[in-house]
Amino acid sequence: MSDDGQFWFCLTHHKVEGEDGCRNQDRLGPYATADEAAHALEKVEERNEAWDNDPKWSDKDLED
């Protein structure tokens, strides 16, 4: 898929691509393995959840 070991997850086609895939603004990566790229959306969800619950980034003090 990719000669240099880099893979992306295409947000348009919902599939793993090599370097010659869709434009970068339409994909996540690069990842070192195709498996990591295949789980890109899960990683995004995990990170968003962690950030949403990080007390250092809470907006609760700003809400009235």
C-alpha positions as CSV (number, residue, x, y, z in Angstrom):
1,M,0.0,0.0,0.0
2,S,2.8,2.4,0.9
3,D,6.5,1.9,0.2
4,D,7.7,4.0,3.1
5,G,5.5,2.4,5.8
6,Q,3.1,5.3,6.1
7,F,-0.7,4.9,6.0
8,W,-3.7,7.2,6.3
9,F,-7.3,6.8,7.0
10,C,-9.5,8.4,4.4
11,L,-12.5,10.3,5.9
12,T,-14.2,10.3,2.5
13,H,-14.0,6.7,1.6
14,H,-13.6,5.3,5.2
15,K,-10.6,3.1,4.2
16,V,-6.9,2.9,4.7
17,E,-4.7,4.5,2.0
18,G,-1.1,4.8,1.1
19,E,0.7,8.0,0.3
20,D,-1.0,8.4,-3.1
21,G,-4.5,8.4,-1.6
22,C,-6.9,11.3,-1.3
23,R,-5.8,14.8,-0.4
24,N,-4.5,15.3,3.2
25,Q,-7.3,17.5,4.4
26,D,-9.7,14.5,3.8
27,R,-7.7,12.0,5.8
28,L,-6.0,11.3,9.2
29,G,-2.4,10.3,9.6
30,P,0.2,9.3,8.8
31,Y,0.3,6.1,10.8
32,A,3.2,3.6,10.9
33,T,0.9,0.6,10.1
34,A,-2.2,-0.1,8.2
35,D,-3.8,-1.4,11.4
36,E,-3.2,1.8,13.3
37,A,-4.7,3.8,10.4
38,A,-7.7,1.4,10.3
39,H,-8.4,2.4,14.0
40,A,-7.9,6.1,13.5
41,L,-11.5,7.1,14.3
42,E,-11.4,5.0,17.5
43,K,-8.2,6.9,18.5
44,V,-9.9,10.2,17.7
45,E,-12.9,9.3,19.9
46,E,-10.7,8.2,22.8
47,R,-8.7,11.5,22.6
48,N,-11.8,13.6,22.4
49,E,-13.3,11.9,25.4
50,A,-10.1,12.4,27.4
51,W,-9.9,16.1,26.5
52,D,-13.6,16.6,27.2
53,N,-13.0,15.2,30.7
54,D,-9.6,16.9,31.4
55,P,-10.1,19.3,34.4
56,K,-7.3,21.5,33.1
57,W,-9.4,22.3,30.0
58,S,-12.8,22.6,31.6
59,D,-15.0,25.5,30.7
60,K,-17.3,24.9,33.7
61,D,-15.8,27.8,35.6
62,L,-16.7,30.1,32.7
63,E,-20.4,29.0,32.7
64,D,-22.9,31.0,34.8
